[in-house]
Amino acid sequence: MNLPSPSHPESLPGLRTDIRMLGKILGEVIRECEGTAIYDIIEKLRRAAVSFRREGKIRDSRLLERQIRGLDARQVNSVIRAFTYFLHLSNIAEDRDQNRRQRHHALSGRGPQRGSLGHAIEFLQGKGVSNRKIQRALEQACVTPVLTAHPTEVQRKSTLDLHREIALQLARNDSRLSPDEEQWLQRRLAGLVSTLWQTRLLRRQKLTVLDEIDNALGFYHSTFLAAIPRLYQDLARLLQRPGRSPFKVDASPLPAFLRMGSWIGGDRDGNPNVNAATLEQALLRQATVALQHYLLEAKELGTELSISETLEHASPGLLALAQASEDTSQHRADEPYRRAFIHMYARLDATALELTGQRLAQRPTYPAAPYAGAAEFQADLQTVADSLAQHHGGAIAMLRLNALLQAVSVFGFHLATVDLRQSSDVHERVLAELFKAAGVRRGDAVVDYASLDEDARIELLRSELRETRPLVSPWIHYSAETEKELAILRAAAAARRRYGAQAMVQSIVSHTETLSDLLEVLVLQQETGLIAPGAGVPGADAPGADAPGADCGSCDGLMVVPLFETIPDLERGPDIMAAWLDLPEVAERVQRCQGGIQEVMLGYSDSNKDGGYLTSTWSLYRAERRLVEVFKQRKVRLRLFHGRGGSVGRGGGSSFDAILAQPPGTVDNQIRLTEQGEVIQSKYKDSEVGRWHLELLVAATLETSLSPRRSASQAEDENMQRYGAAVALMSDAAQQAYRDLVYQTPGFADYFFASTPILEIAGLNIGSRPAARKPSRRIEDLRAIPWGFSWAQCRLMLTGWYGLGTAIQTYLEQGGPGCPESHSARLAQLRRMARSWPFFYTLLSNAEMVLAKTDLAIARSYSLLVPDKKLRNRVFGCIEREHALTLEMFRLVTCRELLDDNQQLRASLNERFAYIDPLNHLQVELLQRHRNSRSSSKGADEESSTQRAIHMTINGIAAGLRNSG
């Protein structure tokens, strides 16, 4: 049994070797566990699928479909698992090859690889940017990947753990091995692949929020706690003077510009399972992971730093730290560093007891005072680092101490900043109830907040912010929704006091449509202890705001962050932010409590679902440019938070290219972005892969922020003047085409629910969040994530291309105001845009990747699941015509076929499709069987077996496509 063997030019022999080896091992495992008969069936299906992909013979496709229809339930189960694990192992091999090629590039003498920190520093130096300027920029920078629990991660943690072990074994194969070592490696891999085969592919129970918290924390153990400090150390080395001695290492860590964020446990928008308890658990478990790591590192340092006073001096501060230790061993009497770490270890154990309620030390400790905060622990570590630096120990600090010192500056005792998120309509209902219950009056009547117009709401909310009396009473019983919201905000206030202000910094308002949506959150914070009473009075004292330009976590309260999601919201967003920043109490709060920074979140998923790919992308781009002007006029720094998902329809694609393509001034050393679903394990499955993806984020942020702005802004202004009218016209045409299909075609919702596995996805145990906001079959009520995920499963992925062909054709044929007059001139203009404008180039590049993964023949098989023939022909006919037109227009503008300029990706995809296609055909067959069984007398056990098989195909297809969520 062989896996695909990509033949791209950059592929090294190691990839082909890994693939053949893993494929052979998996084949042997299948034959051993399932028998020769099942193995032969799988091989026959594989050969038919490979032959069809390579030669395109219809008979091979029909043979594949006939063979699949003839499979019984046991055979179906084995075939699905076989092809799914083929794809799992292929992913592992390709990731290992990526790491191998990066090392090969570094050793080739060709200079730093694009996207690396080394390339970014060289690029900036070439633009006249000094290392000192880069270091100053880091002091004000914020780069934050935010892990979310959006449900497109279909792999179990048990499966992912095995993937990591297989990857580690493959890494050993990169070195030359003796025959005995090679045999041992083969046996290890055979055992791991056999374990993988015998591990249940699906979860039996739906994930809880606590499960999601623990799953995310697994990536800290495998990746972040090691990769992030290493990235900082590499950057520090690049910024040092060339040729500097390794003994002259700067003992101070770099500013903590790269931190981790999380929504898991605090994001309650549309998830009734998130509450105060889940928030408390998220922060407790995060603190536990951080403290366990520090204790382990302190224990190792206490063992390793065996420096004797009889051979080398130590600083007075280090000696004082050692003197505080209650260690009485005579063996360590002359070893002050060891004694210092024994004392720090005891204090960390006491800190763990205070913050988590349990002792986490692996060794016995004596009673000691807990650390008041992470800064105090960091100060002790700095004392050690300074002493080493002053006494010929700079190289010793590089071994382990500097990484720990940097880790504490990044992770603190909280590990990651947890965001709160809730929908604006929930805030509105809660405040309406609070005003009514408190008897707040306007004139002669009690306030009916829900019936007030926007101006009246703003006036009332601002008035409430100036009040010092409470609005919430402990003697009044509120609705369950209100009690829940008040409880989670109170828990947030307690968490900041317990774990530090960086534990929670942002409160995100989904569906921000008006200024009052933001003011409501300030009032609720004031009522729950997050903000001191009277926060709306300019000039009022704000606890903690003791330094101008203080970090946004150093003042009381959470930063209120609007989330603009739909196309109308994106259009209104800049005006809402102008009004927000013009409020005196807000302007003062931004400066005193937020370091002069205001964050704005932009939603990719809902804007795409609302208006289609081109219109969503264009609306986001225009909103960003307008926001830059709004903030520039008010002398406030803009931090954009990009709500990106895995699929192109949800902002997916290369993060590096996406950051470089942002409008000038929108990054400015400040960027947060979500990492969602299967993207998390794809990017951060191990320390080596994860470090590269983190490096891409930092490198892109530095390049786009520190490049000379005048030329970049001028070039972008010129691009907008030359091409903005053309994209605006295309956006209108694309949105019309998209909405005509999705929202105006009679019966389209019925087509969608019948032709995709959306209902089965909703039943898959891949997340704690419901698939829809309301129990209905309206497209409007469906969450954007399962919407896009469903189209990917049936290989249409229309969220990443639909409307693009109509848009280009309409523009070429009709033109419009401010555009070239002739068809040929407009075509020449589009070709220039595709070559020279990063925005348009990236838009086409991402659509190209989606089109390359789209398969109309397979999608047509899914359309046959729609029982209404007229509806099926009408909807699929529209999709088919738009797809053909989009391909035609793409070729016309780019003057090439799909992926002609990326042979590596095309070869990899073509081989991969041969293993995804059978899973698609199986899914269609199983969906048909499952839906037929509902109207037959078949038993519940048989129906349940079919459902499980469908869920396994969902797992396999998602694994094969890799960025479908």
C-alpha positions, 0 to 999 in steps of 0.5 A: 500500500503506497501513499502519494509521492509528490514529485515537485522540484523542491522535494528532497529524497527524504520525503519520498523515502518517508512516504514509501516507508509510512505507506508500506507500514500502513499497508502491513498494519491493515493486512495484519489487522483486517485481513488480506481480503479487506486489504485487496479491496482497499488496493483496488479502490486506490488503484482506480482512484489513482488511475482516474486522477492520472489519466482521467479515464471515465471508466476508472471513475465509474469503476470506483463508484460501482466498487463503493456501492458494493461495499458492506458496512464492515468494508466501508468502515475499513476503507474509510479508515484506510484512506483517512490514515493515508492522508494523515500520514501524508500530512505528517510526511509533508510537514517533515519535508517542509522542515527539511527544506527550510534547513536545506535552504539555510545550509545552501548559502542562498541567504535567509528564506523569505518569511524568516526573521533573518530575511525580515531583518535584512530587508529592513536593513536594506531599507535603511532601518537600523537594528536600534529602530527595530528594537524600539518598535518591539517595545511598542509592538503587539503580535498575538495569535488567538486560539479559538474553539471553532468546531472544524477540528475533527481530530481527536487529541489521542490521534494528534498525540500519535501524529506527533510521535510519528513525526518525532520518529521521522525526524530521527530518520533525518540523521544517518542511522546504522542498520540496527538503528534503522530496524529499531526505527521501523519497529517504532513506526510500525508500533505507532501506526498500528496504535493509530489504526487501532485508536478510535477515529471519532469522539463518542461524546460531544466536546465540552468547553473544558475539553476544548480548554485542555485540547488547546493547552496541549499545544503549549506543552508541545509547541508554544512554551518551547517555540516562543522563547526560542524565537525571541532568542533568535531575534535577539541574536539577529539584532546583536552586533555581528561577531559579538562574543557568545559570552557577551549576551544581553542579560535582559529579555526582549520586550514581550511583543509576541504573546498568546491569546485565547477565546476558549472559556470566555467566548459565549457568543452563540455558545450557551455552554460558556459561563463564569465557571468555564472562564474560571476553569480556563484561567485556572488550568492555564495558570497550572500549565504555566506554573508547572513549566516554571517549576520544571525549568527551575528544578532543572536549573537548580541541577545544572547551575553547579557554579562554585564560589571557589571558582567564580564570583557571584553578584551581591544580589545573587548571594542574597537570593542564595542566602534566603534559601533554607537549603542546609545541604553542605554539598551545595554550600559553595554553590549559590546558584543552586541554592537560589533556585531551590529558594525560587522553587519553594516560592513557586510551589507556594505560588501554585498553592495560592493560585491553583489550590494545589502543590505542583512541585515534584520535589519536597519544598519548605514553606516560603512566601508566594510570589506577588506576581510574575514580575517578582519571579522575573526579577529573581531570574533577572538577578541570576542572569545579571550575575552570570553576565557579570562573571563570565557566564553569558554562555551558561545563561544561554543554555536554559536560563534566558529561555525561562526569563523570556518565557516568564515575560511572555506567559506570566502566571496567566499563560494566555490572555483570555478574551470575553466575547458576547453579542450586542443584543445580549448586552442590550437585553441585560441592560434593559432588565437592569434599568427596569428593575432599578426603576431608573426614570426618564421624566415621569416614566421608568426607562424602557431601554429597548424602545429608546432611539440611539441618541436617547440610549447614548445619553442614558448610558453616558449618564449612567457611567457618571453615576456612583450609585449601583444599578445592580442590586443583590436583593433583586432576582434577575433572569437567568441570562442576566445573572449569567452575564453579571456572573462572568463579568464578576469572574473576570474582575476576580481573575484579573486580581488573582492572575494579573491584569494581562490575564484578561484585557479585551471584551469583544462585542459581536454584531456591533452596529451602533455606538450604544453597543459599545457603551453598554459594555462599559456600563456592565463593567462598572456594575460588576467591579471591572471599572470603578464607579464614575468611570464616565467622568473625565479626569476621574482617578482610575486605579492602576493608571499610574503611567502614561502610555501604560499597557492596556492591561494595567488600568481597571476594566477591559478594553471594549473591542467592536467586532464588525462582521457583516457588509453593512457593519463594515461600512458603518464601522469607521463612523462608529469608531469616530463617534466612540473616540470623540467621547471625552470619557472614552478618549481619556480612557484610551490614553490613560488605560489603553496606552493610546491604543484602541482595538477593532476586530474585523470578521471575515466569516460573516461578511463572506456569508453575507456578501460573497468572497470578492465583496467581503474582501473589498469591504474589509479592505475599504473599512481598514483604510477608512479606520486608519484615517479616523484614528490618524485624525484623533492621534490614536493607534489602531490595532486590528484584530483579524477574525481569520479562519482556515478556509479562504472564505473565512480569511484563510490563505498565507498569513504572511502574504495577508499581512504584507497585503494589508493597507499601509498604516493598518498594522503599525506593529499591532496585530491580533488574529484568530487561529481556528479549528484544524488550522491550530493543529496544522500550524502548531502541532510541534515546536519546529512547525509552530516556530516557523508559523510564528516566525512568519507572523513576526517577520511580516509584521516587522516588514510591513510596519517598518518599511518606509511609510511615505512610499508605501502609502503613496503607492497604495493611494495611487493604486486606489486612485487607479484601480479602486473604481474597477474593484468597486464595480466588480464587488457590486457585480459579485455581490449581486451574483452571490446573493441572487444564488444564496438568498434570492433563489427559491428553494436554495436552503433546501438544496444546501441542506440536501446536497451537503452533509451540514446536518451530519456535521451538526451531529459530529462531536467536534465542538461545544458550540451549536452549528446554528444560532437558531433552530431553523433551516434559514441560511441567515441563522446558520453560523458561518463556520459550518456553512463554509465547512459544508461546501468544502466537504462536497468539494465546491468551496463556493465561499472562496470564489463564487461571483468572481467570474461574473464580476470580472466579465461584467467589468470587462463588458460594461466598465463604468465611471472612472474606468478605461473605455475599451474592453482591451484597455480594461483587460490590460488594467486588470492584468496590471492589477494582478501583477503590481497591486498586493491586494488584488494579487492576494485576492486572486491567489487565494481564489486560485487555491480554492479553485484548484481544490474545487471538483465539479464532477464530485460536486455533481454527485452530491447534487444528486442527493437533492430529490427535487430534480428541477431545484437541483438542475436550477441551483447546480446549473448556476454553480456550474456556469459560474465556476466555468466563467470564473476559470475562464476569467482567471485564465484571461487575467493571469494568462495561465492555468491554475497553479502553473506558477506553483508546480509543487502545490499542483503536484501535491494536490493531484496526488492527494486528490486520489485519496480524497476522491474515494472518501467523497464518493463514499460520503455520497453513498452513505448519505443516500443510505442514511437518508433512505433508512429514515423512511424505511424499517431499518434498525437504529443500530444500522442507522447509527453505524451509517452515521458513524461512517459518514462522520469518519468520511468528514474527518478524512476529507477535512484532513485531506483538504487541510484548510476547509474550516 
